[in-house]
Amino acid sequence: MSRRWQVFTIVSAGVFLSSLDLFIVNIAFPAINRDFADATLAQLAWILDAYAIVFAALLVPAGRMADRAGRKRAFLAGLAVFSLASAACAAAPSVAFLVAFRIVQAAGAALIVPTSLGLILPEFAPEERAKAVGLWAAMGAVGAAAGPPIGGLLVQGSWRLVFLVSVPVGAAAMIAGARVLREQRDETATRMPDLPGAGLLASAIGVLVLGIVEGPSWGWGSSRVLGAFAAALAGLAVFAWRSARHHTPVVEPAILRLPGFGLANAATLLFFAAFGAMVLAAALFLTGVWHYSVLTAGLALAPGPVMAAVGSAAGGRIVTRGGVRAAAVPGGLLFAGSMTALALWMTPEPHYLTRYLPWNLLGGFGIGLVIASLSAAVAASLPSQRFATGTAIFSMARQIGIALGVAVLVAIVSVPDAADPVGVFATAWTAMAMGGLVVAAMATGLGGARRPAPQPAPA
């Protein structure tokens, strides 16, 4: 194997793990719930939300620290942190312990993801970089598609195996990376990133999620919930004030003013809120209402991520020919239609082939169209020198959206109706459908911007 493909394989292993982790933990959620029976659904939601929030907040600062200290060093450190935290998650004796090490996992992932492209692109000639980026992105889709069946299989032994599986993969990538990867850094990156700002963002989103997930038990009009919402708004306001004044902020205000960039990221946050809710709702419904085993549920869910990969490939071609709007609008409508169909026609009795699979496939294809088109919209709105920072903010919007979507779903389904077990899920699917419709409407404002020519590799 040539050196460039060795580098690609090593770095892609980290991308694969970060994508696999989302879907494999979702399918293991019911099994974790059974093991920690004393924990409420709101408490268990932090297993997903703590990871997403911390990953989102650290993504940009970690990327800038990697530019300063060295991308190879940061990538290997990220793999080490992620692998050790995964082992600790596998040994978790309590929900609190598991959530704590999910936070550590997120810190490792935040080092892995922004350094990965920076390590790959210099190994390829300029005319081959577009292909390398496409294959790099495809590794995320492969991880997503592999998550449900792999997770369902591993949970047959124990849910702890879904965390433990990352350890040998991460260790092998570390050993190979130490030998093969070349150190790269940005000599102009001399200033430290705004780590207190990242902490402020994580705290504000965390308090907002707390208010949402505890709303049903605390009472939506209670002082604790209203206080949480007020603290979140205050924290976000201070974060915005700090970002406008810090020399290396987590989010640069100027970049949000680029034509199309702010709108594309707002649509991304909303869409991934619906997406994150959909992934967890599917696992909870199939195992809790239809009483599928986790393995059966994992296999039942797998066609959706596969169709998302197909839709993403198709979306890339549509954007190239017809622009962002040509893919994003139908993608949002397909997603909304599939969620509406689930809300209207799902029953307490299992009818997988007629009541679930068609909408799983349709929604998956729509998801692929939306993700491909919003990614292209972000890239098209950025000058080449802001490409790395802009894509990091795009990833941050995705993770914050997932955290908020999971929180809203938990608030909806945490008060089940024994007489109508489908009812709470129908409410959730309706909310997801509304999100898809709003994203489709927002996408009309993105115009016909086409995918830009391949950007120069980041320094």
Protein Blocks (a to p, Z undefined) as FASTA:
>chain_A
ZZklmmmmmmmmmmmmmmmmmmmmmmmmmmmmmmmmmbcfklmmmmmmmmmmmmmmmmmm
mmmmmmmnopklmmmmmmmmmmmmmmmmmmocbfklmmmmmmmmmmmmmmmmmmmmmmmm
mmpcfklmmmmmmmmmmmmmmmmmmmmmmmmmmmmmomklmmmmmmmmmmmmmmmmmmmp
ccdddfklmbccdfklmmmmmmmmmmmmmmmmmmmmnopkbmklmmmmmmmmmmmmmmmm
mmmmpmbdfbdfklmmpghklmmmmmmmmmmmmmmmmmmmmmmmmmmmnopafklmmmmm
mmmmmmmmmmmmmmmmmmmmnojklmmmmmmmmmmmmmmmmmmmgcfbdcfklmmmmmmm
mmmmmmmmmmmmmmmmmmmmpcfklmmmmmmmmmmmmmmmmmmmmmmmmmmmmmccfklm
mlmmmmmmmmmmmmmmmmmmmmmmnojadcdddddddZZ
